[in-house]
Amino acid sequence: MSADAAARTIQTYRLYIKATPEAVWDALTRPELTVRYGYAPVVEYELKPGGAYRAMPNDGMKAMGITGAIVDGQVLEAEAPRRLVQTWRMLMEPSLAAEGFTRLAMEIEPVRGGVTRLTLVHDVTGAPGLASLVAGEHESHGAGGGWNEVLSGLKTLLETGQPLPFQSGPGEGDCAGAPTGARSAGRG
């Protein structure tokens, strides 16, 4: 194994959702759905190679003074409803923004019995602060549960039609997910 390969930091999350691949794709890419789970950002995607990606603050985040994109990136691959690859940079805290862009890949595959497997692979090599945040290591400090929380919310929403009760969204008040503080905003 090369020194570069040994130094890579890859986080992989896999879950099985009782929903179609199209429903999973829509939940990942359509703002009217992303505001209903995880940290409830309004996503903006240009779903083509080279297209822009931005996650904008939800109403609770805006009430706390968070303006502008909270995450940005560029679409590298978009093959609806099976594969989405993009760059991803957290902008909510200067030290995380300074870590630069990471690579996020989502594979959506039908398995059996009306179930879809979603595999999210986040290459956070060279971004130790972000790696810790999206792994959910700051949950006890009010920064949310990272990708595990986001994906649990996505699964619950698609399978029940309801968001998880502890997650915030527009109009629910507090602002988490902010790396430095309160509870419930930003994706990841």
N, C-alpha and C positions, 0 to 999 in steps of 0.2 A: 504494500500500500504506500502510495506517495505521501510526502509530508502535506501536500495540499489536500489530498483526500482525507487524511487523518484529522486535519484542522476544520473540515466542513461541519457545519451544524445544520442538520436536517430534522425537522419535526414533522411527523406523519400522524394524521388522524384519520380513522376509518369508521364509518357508521353505516348502518342499514336502516333505510327509511321506507315505510309503507306508503309509497307514492311513485308516480311515474318519473322517468328521467326528465321529461319536459317540466313537470311541476318543480323538481329540484332545481333545474336550470333557472326557471322563472324566479324562484325564491332567492337565488344567488344574485340575479342580475336586474330585477325589477324593483324600483324604489318603493312602489306601493306595498311590496312584500317585505323588503329589508327593514322598513320602519317598524315591523311587527315582531322582530326577534333580535337576540343578541343585544348589541348596544344601540340598536335602532337608528343607524345612519340612513340618510337619503343617498343612494348610490347613483352615480352617473357613469354609464358605460358607452363607449363607442365600440361596439362589438365587432372589431376587425383588427387585423394586425396593424400595429402602429397607432391604434385608437387610444384615446385618453380614458383614464379611470379616475374618479374622485368620489370620496365619501364625504358628505356634507353633514354638519351637526344637526341633531334632532332638536325639537323645540325645547326640551329640558336643558340641553347643552347651550343653546342660544340664550336662554334665560340666565345662565351663569356667565355670559359674556364671551362664549366661544364662537368665533366667527371664521369664515373661510373654511377651506377643505381641512378635514382632520386626517385623511389618508389620501395619497395620490399615487399614480403609477401609469403604466402604459400596457395596453393589451399586446401580448406577443402571439397568442393563438386563441381563436374563438371558433369552436366547432359545435354549435348548438345541436342537440342538448347533451353532448358527451364530454367536451374538454374545454377548459378555460385556463390559460396560462397568462400571467401578468407580472409586472414588477409592482412592488408594494412598499410604500414609505410612510411611516407614522409621522404626522406633522404636529401633533398636539403638545409636544414638549421639545424644546430645542435640542436637547442631547439625543433624543431618539431620531429627530429629523437629520441630525448630523451623521448618524450611522449610515445614512443613504438608503438606496433601494435594495430590497430583497426580492426573491423570486417566489411566487405563489402559483401552484398548479392544482387544479381541481379536476378529477376524473369522475365521471358520472356513468355508472354501468347498471343496466337492468340485470337482476339476478334471477329470481324465481318467485312465483306467488305474488306478483304485484309489488315486489320489493326492489329498491334501487340501492346500490352501494355507492356511497360518496367517499372518495379518498382525497383528502387535502394534504398536500405536501408543501411545507413552507421552508425554503432554504434561507436560514437566517445567519449564514456564515458572515462573520465580520460585524455582526450587529448584536452584541451580547445583551444590551439593555432591552432591545426589542424581543430577543429570544426569551428572556425571563418574563417579560410582560405577556406575550402571547401564549406562553406555557401556563399562565395563570398563577405564577409565583407571587404576585402582589395582591391577590384576592383579599387577604386579611387586612390590607392597607387601603381597601376601598377601590381598587383598580379593576375589579371584575375578575372573572375566571378564564380570560383569554379565549383561545379557539374552542376549548371544551365547552365553555358557556355558550358561545355563539352557535356552535353546531348542535348543542342540546336544545337550544331555543328554536333553531331551524327545524329539527326533527319533530319537536312537540307541536309547532305551528302546523306543519304539513300533515301530521297524523291526527290532530285534534281540532284544528282550526282556531286554537286559542294560544296566546303567548304564555310563556312561563310567568307565574305571578310575581316573581321577584325581579324581573327584568324591567328596565325603564324604557320608555318610548316617548313619543310626542305627548306632551300634556301630563306626564306622570311625575313631573317635578324635579327630582334630583338628577345629578349628572355623574354617572359612574363611568368607569372605564378610563377616565382621565388619569394618566399615569401618576400625577401628583396629588390626586385628591378624590373628591366626592364619589359618587356611585352612579354609574350607568350610561356611558356614551361611546362612541367611536368604534369600530369593528375590529375585533381581534384580540 
